[in-house]
Amino acid sequence: MPKYADSQKTSKQRSKNTSRISPSSGFSNGHLSLSKAGPQDFFLAQPHSGELKSYCGYYALSNYMGETFDLNDFRNTVYQQYLDIGLSKNEIPQLIADSGTGMEGIATGKYNFIESKDSTPGIERGKFMAATNRYGGHWLTYMRDNLGKWWEYDSWKKNPTIIGNEQKLRSQLQTDQMTNIYYAD
């Protein structure tokens, strides 16, 4: 039996405004409690089908912050940023399916993250999100544990995975063609 098979929700999960989320979306059962395996006791997995398969930025943000954010609020922010540049509501779902949520603007705008093309500031802080070209474009979260080992929180996987030391982390970021990192100050 896998180490992380005993998935359960915690009190940190927000339930506000989730009534519009379909139970079949996979969202309601995506949280995993990590019995002290990684740097934090939280992981939110992402569905591989439906609208949410294009919301990796949302899952990276939730994993970075260690709690589930209000999905409908995030979705409204995504739609508003596309409406603000002149797209119609009918065009937005296809743009999200093709290009993602535009998390870059959300991270730096709404959540005041700092953006950098160099991973060093995030590595120095021990925690960051990264925009990469993995899977054709994907957001991931990286955290260092109290033993100095780096962990990858990839919402497409079933649980976080250990990367190892900083050299292995930098190698992974290069392999994934990291474009930018995002971190809170």
Summary of the structure (lengths in Angstrom):
residues: 185
radius of gyration: 16.0
end to end distance: 39.3
largest distance: 50.2
contacts: 551
relative contact order: 0.16
helix: 35%
strand: 17%
